[in-house]
Amino acid sequence: MHRIPYGRNGSSENRRVILLVHGLLNQAEHFLIAGMYNGSLAYLLADNEFDVWLANCRGTNHSRQHISLSSEDPMFWNFSWHEIGKYDLPAKIDYILEKTKKRKIFYAGYSQGGTSFYVMCTERPEYQDKIILASLMAPSAFFPETKKIPLANFFSTNHEEIMELVDDYSLYCFPSIKYSLGEVLMSLCVDSLFDNQCYIFLLETTGAKPENINPYMLPLWFRFSPKVAAKQIVHYLQLIYSGTFRKFDYGTTKNLQIYGQSKPPDYPVGNITAPIAFYSSLGDFMAEYSDIQQMCSRILSCERSFLLRSKHFSHFDFILSNKVEKKLNVPMLRFMQRYDEDGTTKIKNKLVE
């Protein structure tokens, strides 16, 4: 983890503690690079009396120091966001509480940072008592509409074949261990005759709008893009295909060995009790509003459902957009500030906005 213990106003004794958890193909730096136009959530929180801890999930550039396995060993990459939620988030929370002498912390997760939070709450429910409020930005679980996207439908329908390729050709991480995604993107888009067209192509294919992104920030985005386990990607494809939020599907034979049943069990999201504020956008096709509303309706502790009603605010705009401070970060901060460190609030919460 990285830490920003205080902001520009200096230190104080009683700072609230928060853990920020990044998405797939991200790491801690992606919460910082938007600072070039005051759009960094991490810096905003630090400047407003928060002690900010930034996660680096396993497999990222900062998190490859396994006690016995090299990152070139396929077994190193034998994990999904399930293991991140079941083992890594609890370990991070315990470490933070030990160092800060606090009883509870705030949590903010983007994309996969929300998915892994659901896993922690259902697999390690005792850790919910250590959360004051979880702010989940574009979290994914059910994918009710994603299958209608042709490319997503193709890959999700063929997820078993993709997993076979992973096993047969040792394609255990993406990109290959021999290459860096950042280096590939930098060579294509930076200091090239096609840099502007490359930026536009990359942004358009991900649903982002070029006019919302500062082009000078993209080389930093590329530079810090880490590798991810192929299993993380395949697990998401399985969710899209099945329409359910469940554990990794190893096939009937191995499922019987691991789970004692032919199909993987669903995560019991109805048991989630940690207070959660959801943040979604009409322009996000990776974590649709209907997905998040479904999750909000299934848990009793849905404190807020905040919808960005712009169809031009994409999944990547949650941390990249030059409009993110005003549209998202400040409303998120103000809502967190309603909560005391014991998790109580004196201001009545709005459920839907």
ZIQUI-V747601 format. One record per backbone hydrogen bond with DSSP energy under -0.5 kcal/mol. NH is the residue of the N-H (numbers start at 1). CO is the residue of the C=O. Records with the same first field share a line. If there is no record, write none. Layout:
NH=CO  CO
//
This chain:
2=54
4=52
7=10  46
10=7
16=49
18=51
19=106
20=18  53
21=108
26=23
30=27
31=28
32=29
33=29
35=32
36=33
37=34
38=35
39=34
41=39
42=31
44=40
45=41
46=42
47=43
48=45
49=46
50=45
51=16
52=4  50
53=18
54=2
55=20  53
59=63
60=57
63=60
66=64
73=70
76=73
77=73  74
78=75
79=77
84=80
85=81
86=82
87=83
88=83
89=84
91=87
92=88
93=89
94=90
95=91
96=92
97=93
98=94
99=95
100=96
101=97
102=97
105=130
106=17
107=133
108=19
109=135
110=21
111=137
113=110
114=111
115=111
116=112
117=113
118=114
119=115
120=116
121=117
122=118
123=119
124=120
127=124
128=125
129=126
130=127
131=128
132=105  130
134=275
135=107  133
136=134  277
137=109  135
138=136  279
140=111
147=143
148=145
149=146
150=148
153=149
154=150
155=151
156=152
157=153
158=154
159=156
162=158
163=159
164=160
165=161
166=162
167=163
168=164
169=165
170=166
171=166
172=170
174=228
179=176
182=225
184=180
185=181
186=182
187=183
188=184
189=185
190=186
192=189
195=192
198=194
199=195
200=196
201=197
202=198
203=199
204=200
205=201
206=202  203
207=204
208=203
210=208
212=209
213=210
214=320
215=213
217=214
218=214  215
219=215
220=217
221=217
222=218
223=219
224=220
225=222
226=224
227=59
228=174
230=172
232=229
233=229
234=230
235=231
236=232
237=233
238=234
239=235
240=236
241=237
242=238
243=239
246=244
247=265
250=248
255=251
256=252
257=253
258=254
259=255
260=255  256
261=255
267=245
269=267
271=268
272=269
276=301
277=134
278=276  304
279=136
280=306
282=308
283=310  313
284=281
285=283
292=288
293=289
294=290
295=291
296=292
297=293
298=294  295
299=295
300=272
301=272
302=299
303=276  301
304=276
305=351
306=278
307=305
308=280  306
309=307
313=310
314=312
318=314  315
319=316
320=316
321=317
322=212
324=321
327=323
328=324
329=324
330=325
332=328
333=329
334=330
335=331
336=332
337=333
338=335
339=336
340=344
343=340
346=338
348=346
353=305
//
